[in-house]
Amino acid sequence: MQQELTNVSCEIIAKVGTAKGLFVEAIETAAAGQLDQARALLSEGEQIFNQGHEAHGQLLTQFAAGAEVKVDLLLVHAECQMMSAEDFKVIAEEVIAIAEKRIHA
């Protein structure tokens, strides 16, 4: 189980890290006024983020079924990265919305 936990933690980190990068790029792109590209980056980031979120959900399902899930530093890091990526997603959505309002004002 420990090796599986390590693998899932690394999968979460890889997926949500990629998503976070796309969310940051979406923010920068929206700030430059390229809203179609920003929305595309946001969408791509959401798809990849969801893959990491699903991997995390599998751990929660195993835990709920009675499996022992030993929390280690790598899993904590994975969860922190997931929360950080989600924060950047929300910020990207807001920056895109603000940029759209400025263009249509």
KENUVEX-88200 format. One record per residue (C-alpha): x, y, z; residue in three letters. Coordinates in steps of 0.2 Angstrom, whole numbers, plus 5000, padded with zeros to 4 digits. Example, Ala and Ser with C-alpha at 12.3 -4.5 7.8 and 13.67 -1.06 7.14 Angstrom:
2
+------+------+------+------+
|   c1 |   c2 |   c3 | rest |
+------+------+------+------+
| 5062 | 4978 | 5039 |  Ala |
| 5068 | 4995 | 5036 |  Ser |
+------+------+------+------+
***
This chain:
105
+------+------+------+------+
|   c1 |   c2 |   c3 | rest |
+------+------+------+------+
| 5000 | 5000 | 5000 |  Met |
| 5014 | 5012 | 5004 |  Gln |
| 5021 | 5011 | 4986 |  Gln |
| 5004 | 5014 | 4979 |  Glu |
| 5002 | 5029 | 4990 |  Leu |
| 5018 | 5036 | 4984 |  Thr |
| 5013 | 5033 | 4966 |  Asn |
| 4996 | 5042 | 4969 |  Val |
| 5004 | 5056 | 4978 |  Ser |
| 5016 | 5059 | 4964 |  Cys |
| 5002 | 5058 | 4951 |  Glu |
| 4993 | 5071 | 4960 |  Ile |
| 5008 | 5082 | 4961 |  Ile |
| 5012 | 5080 | 4943 |  Ala |
| 4994 | 5083 | 4937 |  Lys |
| 4989 | 5098 | 4948 |  Val |
| 5007 | 5106 | 4946 |  Gly |
| 5004 | 5106 | 4927 |  Thr |
| 4986 | 5113 | 4929 |  Ala |
| 4993 | 5127 | 4941 |  Lys |
| 5005 | 5132 | 4927 |  Gly |
| 4991 | 5133 | 4914 |  Leu |
| 4981 | 5143 | 4926 |  Phe |
| 4995 | 5155 | 4929 |  Val |
| 4998 | 5156 | 4910 |  Glu |
| 4979 | 5159 | 4908 |  Ala |
| 4980 | 5174 | 4920 |  Ile |
| 4995 | 5181 | 4911 |  Glu |
| 4986 | 5179 | 4894 |  Thr |
| 4970 | 5187 | 4900 |  Ala |
| 4980 | 5202 | 4907 |  Ala |
| 4987 | 5203 | 4889 |  Ala |
| 4970 | 5204 | 4882 |  Gly |
| 4970 | 5187 | 4873 |  Gln |
| 4954 | 5181 | 4881 |  Leu |
| 4950 | 5166 | 4869 |  Asp |
| 4968 | 5159 | 4872 |  Gln |
| 4966 | 5162 | 4891 |  Ala |
| 4949 | 5153 | 4891 |  Arg |
| 4957 | 5138 | 4882 |  Ala |
| 4972 | 5138 | 4894 |  Leu |
| 4959 | 5138 | 4909 |  Leu |
| 4949 | 5124 | 4901 |  Ser |
| 4965 | 5113 | 4898 |  Glu |
| 4970 | 5116 | 4916 |  Gly |
| 4954 | 5111 | 4923 |  Glu |
| 4954 | 5095 | 4913 |  Gln |
| 4971 | 5091 | 4920 |  Ile |
| 4967 | 5097 | 4937 |  Phe |
| 4952 | 5085 | 4937 |  Asn |
| 4964 | 5070 | 4934 |  Gln |
| 4974 | 5074 | 4949 |  Gly |
| 4958 | 5077 | 4959 |  His |
| 4951 | 5060 | 4954 |  Glu |
| 4967 | 5052 | 4960 |  Ala |
| 4965 | 5060 | 4977 |  His |
| 4947 | 5054 | 4977 |  Gly |
| 4952 | 5036 | 4975 |  Gln |
| 4963 | 5038 | 4991 |  Leu |
| 4948 | 5045 | 5000 |  Leu |
| 4937 | 5030 | 4993 |  Thr |
| 4950 | 5018 | 4999 |  Gln |
| 4950 | 5026 | 5016 |  Phe |
| 4931 | 5026 | 5018 |  Ala |
| 4931 | 5008 | 5014 |  Ala |
| 4942 | 5004 | 5028 |  Gly |
| 4959 | 5004 | 5020 |  Ala |
| 4974 | 5011 | 5030 |  Glu |
| 4980 | 5026 | 5022 |  Val |
| 4996 | 5032 | 5030 |  Lys |
| 4998 | 5051 | 5028 |  Val |
| 5016 | 5055 | 5024 |  Asp |
| 5025 | 5071 | 5019 |  Leu |
| 5023 | 5067 | 5001 |  Leu |
| 5004 | 5066 | 5002 |  Leu |
| 5003 | 5082 | 5012 |  Val |
| 5013 | 5090 | 4999 |  His |
| 5001 | 5083 | 4985 |  Ala |
| 4986 | 5090 | 4995 |  Glu |
| 4994 | 5107 | 4997 |  Cys |
| 4998 | 5108 | 4979 |  Gln |
| 4981 | 5103 | 4974 |  Met |
| 4974 | 5117 | 4985 |  Met |
| 4986 | 5130 | 4978 |  Ser |
| 4981 | 5125 | 4960 |  Ala |
| 4963 | 5127 | 4964 |  Glu |
| 4966 | 5144 | 4971 |  Asp |
| 4975 | 5149 | 4955 |  Phe |
| 4960 | 5142 | 4945 |  Lys |
| 4948 | 5154 | 4955 |  Val |
| 4960 | 5168 | 4952 |  Ile |
| 4961 | 5164 | 4933 |  Ala |
| 4942 | 5164 | 4932 |  Glu |
| 4941 | 5181 | 4940 |  Glu |
| 4955 | 5189 | 4930 |  Val |
| 4947 | 5183 | 4914 |  Ile |
| 4930 | 5189 | 4919 |  Ala |
| 4937 | 5206 | 4924 |  Ile |
| 4946 | 5207 | 4907 |  Ala |
| 4930 | 5203 | 4898 |  Glu |
| 4921 | 5217 | 4907 |  Lys |
| 4935 | 5229 | 4903 |  Arg |
| 4934 | 5225 | 4884 |  Ile |
| 4915 | 5226 | 4884 |  His |
| 4914 | 5242 | 4894 |  Ala |
+------+------+------+------+
***
